[in-house]
C-alpha cells in the first residue's frame, strides 16, 4: 500500500471517527422544547330576548310641582313645560306634549364590551310609557385554542459528507452544529492529478 493511499485512509478514518463521536454526542444531548401557540376564534352568537319587564323597585315623587320645576331647571323638559314670564302654565297643548312624550318609543343599541380575548356583547332595548318595554342582545364569545407541540432539539447536531470533483479530487468533511445555529467542519481533499493532500477546518453559521 502506497503512502498516499495510507494518508487517504487515515484522513477518512479520522473524519469518520469524528462523525461517529459527534453522532453519539448529539444523541445524548437531545432536549425537548414545548412550543405553545394560542389562537382566539369567534364562537357562535348567543341571542337573548325579554319583554314584559317588571321593575324591581319603583320610587314615585310625591310633589308634582317640584318635579316640574326640576325638569325645567335641568332643561330636560323645557319643551313640555314652557316658562312664560317666570310662571309655569300647564295648558291643554302642554298636556298633549307630555302625553306624546310619554307614548314615544325610544330604541337604544349599546355595545357593552368588545374584548379580543372575551367577546362582544351588544344590547338593544326599547323604552315607552316611562318603562323599559323589551330588551334583547347578542353575545359573541371568543374561544381560546391552545396548542402545545413538543419539539426535540439537539445541543449538538453532527453531519458527515463525501464527494468527488472534476479535478479529480476526493472530498470528505465532517462536523457538527451547536445550538442549531453555530457549527464547525473538518475538511479533507485529495488531488489525484497533483498527488496533493489538503486538510482544513471551517466555521459555520446557519441563518
C-alpha positions in Angstrom: 0.0 0.0 0.0 1.4 3.4 -1.0 2.0 6.3 1.3 -0.7 8.3 -0.5 -3.3 5.6 0.0 -2.4 5.3 3.7 -2.8 9.1 4.1 -6.2 9.0 2.4 -7.4 6.1 4.5 -6.1 7.7 7.7 -7.8 11.0 6.9 -11.0 9.3 6.0 -10.9 7.2 9.2 -10.3 10.3 11.3 -13.2 12.1 9.8 -15.5 9.1 10.2 -14.4 8.8 13.8 -15.2 12.5 14.4 -18.6 11.9 12.7 -19.4 8.8 14.9 -18.4 10.6 18.1 -20.4 13.6 17.1 -23.4 11.4 16.4 -23.4 9.9 19.9 -22.8 13.3 21.5 -25.7 14.7 19.6 -28.0 11.8 20.6 -27.1 12.2 24.2 -27.8 15.9 24.3 -31.3 15.9 22.8 -33.7 18.1 24.8 -37.4 18.6 24.5 -38.8 22.1 23.9 -42.5 22.8 24.3 -43.9 25.3 21.7 -47.2 26.8 22.8 -49.5 28.5 20.2 -52.6 30.4 21.3 -55.3 31.4 18.9 -58.6 33.2 19.5 -61.6 32.4 17.3 -65.1 33.9 17.4 -67.7 31.4 18.5 -71.4 31.1 17.7 -73.5 34.1 18.8 -75.9 33.7 21.7 -79.1 35.8 21.4 -81.4 36.7 24.3 -84.8 38.3 24.3 -87.1 39.5 27.1 -90.3 41.5 27.1 -92.9 42.5 29.7 -90.2 43.6 32.1 -91.2 44.4 35.7 -89.2 46.9 37.7 -87.6 45.6 40.8 -88.1 48.9 42.6 -90.3 52.0 41.9 -89.9 55.4 43.5 -92.7 57.8 42.8 -92.3 61.5 43.6 -94.9 63.0 46.0 -94.9 66.6 44.9 -95.6 67.1 41.2 -94.7 70.8 41.3 -91.2 70.2 42.4 -90.8 67.6 39.7 -91.8 70.1 37.0 -89.5 72.8 38.4 -86.6 70.4 38.5 -87.3 69.3 34.9 -87.3 73.0 33.8 -84.1 73.8 35.6 -82.3 70.8 34.1 -83.6 71.6 30.6 -84.8 68.1 30.2 -88.5 69.0 29.6 -88.4 72.7 28.7 -90.5 71.9 25.6 -93.0 70.0 27.7 -93.3 72.6 30.4 -92.6 76.1 28.9 -92.0 79.0 31.2 -93.8 82.3 30.4 -92.9 85.4 32.4 -91.3 83.2 35.1 -94.6 81.5 35.7 -95.4 77.9 34.8 -98.6 77.5 32.8 -99.8 74.0 32.0 -102.2 74.2 29.2 -104.0 71.6 27.1 -101.3 71.7 24.5 -98.7 71.2 27.2 -100.6 68.2 28.5 -100.7 66.8 24.9 -96.9 67.2 24.6 -96.4 65.3 27.8 -98.7 62.5 26.7 -96.9 62.3 23.3 -93.5 62.2 25.0 -94.9 59.5 27.4 -96.1 57.4 24.4 -92.9 57.9 22.3 -91.0 54.8 21.5 -87.2 55.1 22.1 -84.9 52.4 20.8 -81.4 52.0 22.0 -78.4 49.9 20.9 -75.3 49.8 23.0 -72.1 47.7 22.9 -71.4 46.8 26.5 -68.0 45.4 25.7 -65.8 44.3 22.8 -62.7 42.5 24.1 -60.5 40.5 21.8 -60.0 37.7 24.3 -63.5 37.6 25.7 -66.0 38.5 23.0 -68.6 41.1 22.1 -71.9 42.0 23.9 -74.4 44.1 22.1 -77.7 45.1 23.8 -80.9 46.5 22.2 -83.8 47.9 24.3 -87.0 49.9 23.9 -88.4 52.5 26.3 -92.0 53.6 26.2 -94.6 54.7 28.7 -91.8 55.5 31.1 -90.8 51.9 31.2 -88.4 49.5 29.6 -90.6 47.5 27.3 -88.2 44.9 25.9 -84.6 44.1 25.8 -82.6 41.8 23.5 -78.9 41.2 23.0 -76.3 39.2 21.3 -73.2 37.8 22.9 -70.5 36.6 20.5 -67.9 34.7 22.6 -64.2 34.3 21.7 -63.0 30.8 22.1 -59.4 30.3 23.2 -57.5 27.5 21.5 -54.1 26.5 22.9 -51.9 24.0 21.1 -48.7 22.6 22.6 -46.1 20.9 20.4 -43.1 19.0 21.8 -40.0 19.6 19.7 -36.8 17.7 20.2 -33.7 19.9 20.0 -30.1 18.7 19.8 -27.4 20.5 21.6 -25.0 19.1 19.1 -26.1 18.1 15.5 -23.3 16.2 13.7 -23.0 15.7 10.0 -20.7 13.9 7.5 -20.3 14.1 3.8 -18.1 12.8 0.9 -17.9 13.7 -2.8 -15.7 14.0 -5.8 -14.8 16.9 -8.1 -13.7 17.3 -11.7 -10.0 18.0 -10.7 -10.3 15.0 -9.9 -10.4 15.2 -6.2 -11.9 13.3 -3.3 -13.6 15.5 -0.7 -14.6 14.3 2.8 -15.9 16.5 5.6 -17.4 16.1 9.0 -18.6 18.4 11.7 -21.4 19.5 13.9 -23.7 22.4 14.7 -24.1 23.9 18.2 -27.4 25.3 19.4 -28.8 24.7 15.9 -27.0 27.8 14.6 -23.2 27.7 15.0 -21.1 24.9 13.7 -17.6 23.7 12.8 -16.5 21.4 10.0 -13.3 19.5 9.3 -12.4 19.1 5.6 -10.1 16.7 3.7 -9.3 16.8 0.0 -7.0 14.6 -2.1 -6.0 15.7 -5.6 -5.1 12.7 -7.8 -3.5 14.8 -10.6 -1.1 16.6 -8.3 -0.9 13.9 -5.6 -1.7 16.5 -3.1 -3.4 16.2 0.3 -5.3 19.2 1.7 -6.9 19.4 5.2 -8.7 22.3 6.8 -11.4 23.5 9.2 -14.4 25.7 8.6 -16.5 27.8 11.0 -20.3 27.6 10.1 -23.3 29.8 10.8 -26.8 29.0 9.9 -29.4 31.7 9.2 
